[in-house]
């Protein structure tokens, strides 16, 4: 029994006339009759009662018609799903991201753009450190990543620059520099720094070192944390200061203020990373949206 036989039977059941059904199906009445006989033989039951003047469904035929209609509808839905998935319009995509990319709004822009273009695709987010994201991307467990760190980058990946922003200083409201509108890098020479330095990742220490080099000193890294929230909690408690991307200043903790640098031009960047030559339509769609965002990134 195949879908063609089901379609033939349904058409006959709807017309109850071999010639009319055969004309609609664009086959000979004899071919329709042969298909029905083959179906009845396989099922070992009469589906249609025929006389010279009439065609009617048997009780078995009526019940079989209900199931045949359901089966054809399911087959049509399966075909639709496969077609949409092939075009990247239905399915799922796994995306890794760093927390700060949410503060910048990049993750939200990617998701809203993707949902607007592919409303039937489910996007699952995974908050992970940059190195682990790249490992999972390479293993095929992630489809795309949003990261800041690109050290040890593989030629197997494509990176798309989607955001650039300056660094700012986070400090307690009771800090000696909290009353200033902006601070100089040299003013921080004697400070104790709290650094979000993740496992297997230099994190933002590299930016801090660059700022210290600009002002002629080696920063005193007193506390290392695994995430921004912990780092800012230390800072708000007066346990040091932190150099962070400006977008992270969206985290408004009690007792915390943020100040721009006067002369420092250190920039932090966010990248969308995908596997090169990934043939998945889901990934291609996300890549197109990332490139559209990248077109608006200032040099």
C-alpha positions as CSV (number, residue, x, y, z in Angstrom):
1,X,0.0,0.0,0.0
2,X,1.4,3.4,-1.0
3,X,0.3,7.0,-1.0
4,X,-0.7,6.9,-4.6
5,X,-3.2,4.1,-3.9
6,X,-4.6,6.1,-1.0
7,X,-5.0,9.2,-3.2
8,X,-6.8,7.1,-5.8
9,X,-9.1,5.5,-3.3
10,X,-10.0,8.9,-1.7
11,X,-10.7,10.4,-5.1
12,X,-13.0,7.4,-5.9
13,X,-14.7,7.7,-2.5
14,X,-15.4,11.4,-3.0
15,X,-16.8,10.9,-6.5
16,X,-18.4,7.4,-6.2
17,X,-17.9,7.2,-10.0
18,X,-15.0,5.4,-11.7
19,X,-15.0,7.5,-14.9
20,X,-15.3,10.8,-13.1
21,X,-12.5,9.9,-10.6
22,X,-10.3,8.6,-13.3
23,X,-10.8,11.8,-15.3
24,X,-9.8,13.9,-12.3
25,X,-6.7,11.7,-11.7
26,X,-5.9,11.8,-15.4
27,X,-5.7,8.0,-15.7
28,X,-7.8,5.4,-17.4
29,X,-10.8,3.9,-15.5
30,X,-9.3,0.5,-15.9
31,X,-6.1,1.7,-14.2
32,X,-8.1,3.0,-11.3
33,X,-9.9,-0.3,-11.1
34,X,-6.7,-2.2,-11.0
35,X,-5.2,0.0,-8.3
36,X,-8.4,-0.5,-6.2
37,X,-8.2,-4.3,-6.7
38,X,-4.6,-4.4,-5.6
39,X,-5.4,-2.3,-2.5
40,X,-8.3,-4.6,-1.6
41,X,-6.2,-7.7,-2.2
42,X,-3.5,-6.4,0.1
43,X,-6.0,-5.4,2.9
44,X,-8.0,-8.6,2.3
45,X,-11.2,-6.6,2.5
46,X,-13.8,-5.1,0.1
47,X,-13.7,-1.3,0.3
48,X,-16.1,-0.6,-2.6
49,X,-19.4,-2.2,-3.5
50,X,-19.9,-2.0,-7.3
51,X,-22.9,-2.6,-9.5
52,X,-23.5,-1.7,-13.1
53,X,-25.4,1.4,-11.9
54,X,-23.8,2.5,-8.7
55,X,-20.6,2.7,-6.6
56,X,-20.7,2.7,-2.8
57,X,-18.3,2.4,0.1
58,X,-18.6,-0.7,2.3
59,X,-18.5,-0.2,6.1
60,X,-14.8,-1.1,5.9
61,X,-14.4,1.4,3.1
62,X,-16.0,4.2,5.1
63,X,-13.7,3.5,8.1
64,X,-10.7,3.2,5.8
65,X,-11.5,6.5,4.2
66,X,-11.2,8.3,7.5
67,X,-7.7,6.9,8.1
68,X,-6.6,7.4,4.5
69,X,-7.5,11.1,4.8
70,X,-5.5,11.4,8.0
71,X,-2.5,9.6,6.5
72,X,-2.5,11.8,3.4
73,X,-2.7,14.9,5.6
74,X,0.2,13.7,7.7
75,X,2.2,13.0,4.6
76,X,1.5,16.5,3.2
77,X,2.6,18.0,6.5
78,X,5.8,16.0,6.5
79,X,6.5,17.2,3.0
80,X,5.9,20.8,4.1
81,X,8.1,20.5,7.1
82,X,10.9,19.0,5.0
83,X,10.6,21.7,2.4
84,X,10.7,24.5,5.0
85,X,13.6,22.9,6.9
86,X,15.5,22.6,3.6
87,X,15.0,26.3,3.1
88,X,16.0,27.1,6.7
89,X,12.5,28.2,7.6
90,X,11.7,25.5,10.1
91,X,13.9,23.6,12.6
92,X,16.2,24.6,15.4
93,X,19.6,26.3,15.8
94,X,22.0,26.2,18.8
95,X,23.7,29.5,19.6
96,X,26.4,30.1,22.2
97,X,27.0,33.5,23.7
98,X,29.0,35.5,26.3
99,X,27.0,37.4,28.9
100,X,28.3,40.8,27.8
101,X,26.9,40.3,24.3
102,X,23.4,40.4,25.9
103,X,24.3,43.7,27.6
104,X,25.3,45.1,24.2
105,X,22.0,44.1,22.6
106,X,23.8,42.0,19.9
107,X,22.1,38.7,20.9
108,X,18.7,40.4,20.9
109,X,19.3,41.9,17.5
110,X,20.4,38.5,16.1
111,X,17.4,36.7,17.5
112,X,14.8,39.3,16.5
113,X,16.2,39.5,13.0
114,X,16.2,35.7,12.8
115,X,12.7,35.3,14.2
116,X,11.4,37.9,11.8
117,X,12.8,36.1,8.8
118,X,12.3,32.5,10.1
119,X,9.4,32.5,12.6
120,X,9.3,28.7,12.6
121,X,12.9,28.1,13.6
122,X,13.6,27.6,17.3
123,X,16.7,29.2,18.6
124,X,18.3,27.8,21.8
125,X,20.8,30.0,23.7
126,X,23.8,28.7,25.7
127,X,25.7,31.1,28.0
128,X,29.3,29.8,27.8
129,X,32.9,31.1,28.0
130,X,34.4,31.9,24.6
131,X,36.9,29.0,24.4
132,X,34.3,26.4,25.3
133,X,32.0,27.9,22.7
134,X,34.6,27.4,20.0
135,X,35.2,23.8,21.1
136,X,31.5,23.0,20.9
137,X,31.3,24.7,17.5
138,X,34.1,22.6,16.2
139,X,32.4,19.5,17.6
140,X,29.1,20.4,15.9
141,X,27.3,20.8,19.2
142,X,26.8,24.5,18.5
143,X,25.8,26.1,15.2
144,X,27.1,29.6,16.0
145,X,28.9,31.6,18.7
146,X,28.9,35.1,19.9
147,X,32.3,35.7,21.5
148,X,34.9,38.4,22.3
149,X,38.0,36.3,22.5
150,X,39.4,35.1,19.2
151,X,42.9,33.9,20.4
152,X,43.9,30.6,18.8
153,X,41.4,31.0,16.1
154,X,41.0,28.1,13.6
155,X,41.0,28.5,9.8
156,X,37.9,26.3,10.0
157,X,35.8,29.2,11.3
158,X,34.4,32.4,9.9
159,X,34.2,35.4,12.2
160,X,32.0,38.4,11.6
161,X,32.6,41.6,13.6
162,X,29.2,42.7,14.9
163,X,30.1,45.2,17.6
164,X,32.9,47.5,18.8
165,X,32.8,49.5,22.0
166,X,35.2,51.4,24.3
167,X,36.3,50.2,27.8
168,X,35.1,52.0,30.9
169,X,36.0,51.9,34.6
170,X,33.7,50.4,37.2
171,X,34.1,51.6,40.8
172,X,32.4,52.1,44.1
173,X,30.4,55.3,44.7
174,X,32.8,55.9,47.6
175,X,35.9,55.6,45.4
176,X,38.2,58.6,45.4
177,X,37.7,59.1,41.7
178,X,33.9,58.6,41.7
179,X,33.3,62.3,41.6
180,X,35.1,62.8,38.3
181,X,33.2,62.7,35.0
182,X,36.1,60.7,33.4
183,X,39.4,59.3,34.5
184,X,42.9,59.0,33.1
185,X,44.7,55.7,32.9
186,X,47.6,57.0,34.9
187,X,45.2,57.8,37.8
188,X,44.7,54.1,38.2
189,X,48.3,53.1,38.6
190,X,48.0,52.3,42.3
191,X,44.6,50.7,42.2
192,X,43.8,47.0,42.8
193,X,41.9,45.6,39.8
194,X,39.1,43.0,39.7
195,X,39.4,41.1,36.4
196,X,36.8,38.9,34.8
197,X,39.3,36.2,33.8
198,X,37.5,33.1,32.8
199,X,38.8,29.5,32.8
200,X,41.2,28.9,29.9
201,X,40.7,32.4,28.7
202,X,42.7,35.6,29.3
203,X,39.4,37.5,29.4
204,X,39.6,41.2,29.9
205,X,43.0,41.1,31.4
206,X,44.4,41.8,28.0
207,X,42.6,45.1,27.8
208,X,43.7,46.0,31.3
209,X,47.3,45.2,30.4
210,X,47.1,47.4,27.2
211,X,45.7,50.3,29.2
212,X,48.5,49.9,31.8
213,X,51.1,49.9,29.0
214,X,49.6,53.0,27.6
215,X,50.1,54.8,30.9
216,X,53.4,53.2,31.7
217,X,52.6,50.8,34.5
218,X,51.8,47.1,35.2
219,X,48.3,46.9,36.7
220,X,47.9,45.2,40.0
221,X,45.4,42.3,39.4
222,X,44.1,41.6,42.9
223,X,41.0,39.5,42.2
224,X,40.0,37.3,39.3
225,X,36.4,36.2,38.8
226,X,34.6,34.0,36.4
227,X,31.8,36.4,35.4
228,X,30.9,40.1,35.3
229,X,28.3,40.0,38.0
230,X,30.8,38.7,40.5
231,X,33.4,41.2,39.4
232,X,31.0,44.1,39.8
233,X,29.8,42.8,43.2
234,X,33.5,43.0,44.4
235,X,33.8,46.5,42.9
236,X,30.6,47.8,44.4
237,X,31.8,46.5,47.8
238,X,35.0,48.6,47.5
239,X,37.3,45.6,46.9
240,X,38.9,47.2,43.8
241,X,38.0,48.6,40.4
242,X,37.3,46.9,37.0
243,X,37.9,47.7,33.4
244,X,34.9,46.5,31.4
245,X,33.2,47.0,28.0
246,X,30.8,50.0,28.2
247,X,27.8,47.9,27.4
248,X,28.2,46.0,30.7
249,X,27.5,49.3,32.5
250,X,23.8,48.4,31.8
251,X,24.1,46.3,35.0
252,X,23.0,48.8,37.6
253,X,24.1,47.4,41.0
254,X,23.7,49.4,44.2
255,X,26.8,51.3,45.2
256,X,28.3,51.1,41.7
257,X,29.3,53.8,39.2
258,X,31.0,53.8,35.8
259,X,33.4,56.3,34.4
260,X,34.8,56.8,30.9
261,X,38.5,57.1,30.1
262,X,39.9,60.5,29.1
263,X,42.5,59.4,26.6
264,X,42.4,55.6,26.3
265,X,41.2,54.2,23.0
266,X,41.2,50.5,23.9
267,X,38.3,48.8,22.1
268,X,36.5,45.5,22.8
269,X,34.9,43.7,19.9
270,X,32.2,41.1,19.6
271,X,32.2,38.4,16.8
272,X,29.6,36.0,15.5
273,X,31.5,32.8,14.7
274,X,30.3,30.0,12.4
275,X,32.0,27.0,10.7
276,X,33.3,27.9,7.2
277,X,31.3,26.3,4.4
278,X,28.5,25.2,6.8
279,X,25.7,24.0,4.4
280,X,23.0,24.3,7.0
281,X,20.3,26.7,5.8
282,X,19.7,27.7,9.5
283,X,23.4,28.8,9.8
284,X,23.3,30.6,6.4
285,X,20.3,32.6,7.5
286,X,22.0,33.6,10.8
287,X,25.2,34.5,9.0
288,X,23.3,36.8,6.6
289,X,21.7,38.6,9.6
290,X,25.1,38.9,11.3
291,X,26.6,40.4,8.1
292,X,23.8,42.9,8.0
293,X,24.5,43.9,11.5
294,X,28.2,44.1,10.7
295,X,27.6,46.5,7.9
296,X,26.6,49.1,10.5
297,X,29.6,48.7,12.8
298,X,31.7,51.8,12.7
299,X,35.4,51.4,11.7
